[in-house]
């Protein structure tokens, strides 16, 4: 039997071969009818032949005239969260609908909030969809499609940590053993950060941020690791701090303030964050060499230059004195937030693995309260009493400079500052930030409001804080910051306030390394 017989059946009883019946071609018929060489009525979605035979009916794509093959210019579409979400879904979900060939996405820049493999690998102008996965593919459901455009939960970047982050982690463990909260306690902090990497990712991010700032502060320009610069490491510190704050805000909102399961990483995060913010705030007024005593000292009115912290730190870029005080006020508010994080779980923290870090300040605090208080702030108390009195320091009757509320706010701040001086003396190691941070944490909101008005008495109190910072100058975040703070306040207030500032100015001239 010939091939023609096999395709069209055998001959009849009379031995005559039946020929294939002719049919009219249907150019736009379905694929099944074309394969079977039968006429298709082109009925959609399923033609009559396929419907009767219960076959799967599909139509090939319609041919377009040559003039229509040219793609029309498409407007550049903005990159939306929905695009990112659907792109991620198409890459990872085998059930998503994907084209037969890679198609270009609308051109867009990398998402600054995340670091994904696409942004690293896709160096070209377009990003391309991946090849279609094996197996059956289905269209997304109606509900799924519209849910994707209605809500987009935050998705962490595919690559959480880079090679630079690993370098910063090594820098923490290798070069910052005496630079995190307390000497010799870096292993405890690192162990806690790694153990809580999943439920408290903000802690490791903040630790890396502080590491980047330490590199910027302590490395010489020609010795920066990974060919970095002071500016690049400071920017990286800011980026990591922002990422840490974002995750901390989201996670902390879901737990009560007295939650003991999360209080350890929350306390460490708040402490490290406050150190970084204080360092960056004090950096706003840096000067490598003391300037002559005059009103425009250190570019108080915008003309000063930057300097270094801790011997070879980054340039600070001096801002106006008003701007610096605003930054200082924000820093104080953040430190007061640390107290809000610590207070509900303090008893638990003292019994936790953080005891080696906390008992140092705890014991110094007991000594500061029980032992005889010092006299560092005696002149401040006399200044406030005179300003609140109706008799001026020259003996003539005049309206008091300070109202009762402002005077009380300053007195409370002075008491806290004297307590901080006493604590500093009781510490076994005085090259630590504990005493200045303790004072800032305990400041009342009323004093902060007075400070914001640039009241001279409030600024003099801040200059006395500069003395405390100056006595901790060997700690890397301080350096010359205390002396610079005192000179900035003296320059702003002018010669009329030289007498109240005499002691702070004397300290920074005599107590030098």
Buried (B, 14 or more C-beta within 10 A) or exposed (E): EEEEEEEBEEEEEEEEEEEEEEEEEBEEBBBBBBEBEBBBEBBEEBBEBBEEEEBEBEBEEEEEEEEEEEEEEEEEEEBEBEBBBBBBBBBEBEBBEBEEEBEEBBEBEBBEEBBBEBBEEBEEEEBEBEEBBEEEEEEBEEEEEEEBEEEBEEEEBBEBBEEBBEBBBEBBEEBBEBBBBBBEBBEBBBEBBEBBBEEBBBBBBBBBBBBBBBBBBBBEEEEBEEEBEBEBBBBBBBBBBEBBBBBBEEBBEEEEEEBBEBBBBBBBBBBBBBBBBBBBBBBBBBBEEBBEBEEBBBBBBEEBEBBBBBEBBBBBBBBBBBEBBBBBBEBBBBBBBBBEBBEBBEEBBEEBEBEEBBEBBEBBBEBBEEEEBBEBBEBBBEBBEBBBBEEBEEEEEEEBBBEEEBBBBBBBBBBBBBBBBBBBBBBEEBBBBBBBBBBBBBBBEBBBBBBBEEBBBBBBBBBBBBBBBBBBBEBBBBBBBBBBBBBBBBBBBEEEBEEBBEBBBEBBEEEEE
